[in-house]
Amino acid sequence: MHFLRPLLRRSPLNWIVVVAAVAAVYAALAVVTPRVAQAEALLLIEADTGKVLQADNATMPWYPASLSKMMTAYVTLKAVKEGRITLDTLFSVSAVAASQSPSKMGFKPGTQLTVDNALKMMLVKSANDMAVVLAEGVGGSIDGFAVQMNEAAQRLGMTQTSYVNPNGLPADGQITSARDLAILARAIIRELPEYEYFVHIPAIKFGRKVTQNFNKLIGRYPGADGFKTGFICASGYNLVGSATRDGKRLIAVVLGASSGTMRAVRAAQLLDRGFAGNNLSWLRPSLGTVDQLAPIDASPPNLREEMCSGKHKHQGTDADEEASAGSADGSATGTTGLTFFAAGLQPPMVKPADLMAAAPAAAEPITVYTGPTRTGAALIAAVAADTDQQNVRPKGKKGRHGAKKADTEATDAGENAKSDAAAKPAGAKHANAKPDAAAKSTDKSTDLPAAKKPTKPKSAAKPSANPAPKSSNGDAKPAG
């Protein structure tokens, strides 16, 4: 629309005509663009400049859930960059780490892992136990690491953020906003470019098990290159995603979506609009930069009733296959998006729901393992040992089957309606809490929906009969 500028200089009447045309265009867009639910926060920015391209409820306080792990990764990788630890440093799984709710790796206390492998497990599988392993290894304890997380947030200008734990399990003090998450994503890109590959690993393989990244943009959306997902009942489905095309990188934040697929569809819609641009954008008022967005003084919305109760109850998988995503902008074909992605094209005609319904592009999973850094024959032996350990796990222990099923079906923050409702207010000392009994109770409540079978319904639930302590490592009922 730059050709209009000479015309506009000639007569004020021309301004009236153009403004009327702009109003008509926006009215038309309002008809075809899906309306954003009130319980969502959306933000789109340019990674290089921080310029805001779209903002809806972007400074509303929100529960971050497993998006907290972005800061856990940031603080850990800053420690690596500053030479305080290395990626080969070995950390041990403590009893506190082992007691965390799913999603988790499920290693026994005393198991050792490198920082490199723990980061990959945390960021791809969203393993809550690995977040605690890193926190205790870097900060000495969960509380000590939370102090470092909050110091980093303050330094970055994340004025609406506070952390209580490294994994995002429910706690009253665990709060952020779309604005602050976008600031954190920019910091990872700008300050840690040599380690950025950690946030766009498509899949990991531990032993014989392959886990795909819960971020559905990766391998489906052309140019997608990073970041993290999160879910607890109080927050809804959250996603920070980035993508690059023609040298332009955008960051999209979606908080409070109705499903794991829908958050990816919303993010893809934001990215599409950002990459398409708008020839009328020079007529729009500027939204400024992300750090200039004014915070909203309010309590975070609590979406537990919508997410995890009654007919709206979710089974809690972050890799859900809900068809409801197709209702946002059309039905999904399941293959069209993958065809264009594999061809390296940028298909404006392919709907975001179609892209998200497709299988991800083929990619070799990254092998992760326990123990020290290994290569060659030693690595092959380590992987074989982990596989053997998987093969011998279960039958003797009553709680193992339930925990494994919960790990498969649980959200990436290990939360469902029952554990959310049972959680107590924050304030207990995380490192000193007695988590083991509470962890069993939490894992069982996560597994309850799938455990209702006519055969042996009570034997699977029996281990949780032991009374749980009042605090479970910071699992507190969200405010609101």
Secondary structure, 3 states (H helix, E strand, C coil): CCCHHHHHHHCHHHHHHHHHHHHHHHHHHHHHCCCCCCCCEEEEEECCCCEEEEEECCCCCECCHHHHHHHHHHHHHHHHHCCCCCCCCEEECCHHHHCCCCCCCCCCCCCEEEHHHHHHHHHHCCCHHHHHHHHHHHHCCHHHHHHHHHHHHHHHCCCCCECCCCCCCCCCCCEECHHHHHHHHHHHHHHCHHHHHHHHCCEEEECCEEEECCCCCCCCCCCEEEEEEEEECCCEEEEEEEEEECCEEEEEEEEEECCHHHHHHHHHHHHHHHHHCCCCHHHCCCCCEHHHCCCCCCCCCCCHHHHHCHHHCCCCCCCCCCHHHHHHCCCCCCCHHHHHHHCCCCCCCCCHHHHHHCCCCCCCCEEECCECCCCHHHHHHHHHHHHHHHHHCCCCCHHHHHHHHHHHHCCCCCCCHHHHHHCCCCCCCCCCCCCHHHHHHHHHHHHHHHHCCCCCHHHHHHHHHCCCCCCCCCCCCCCC
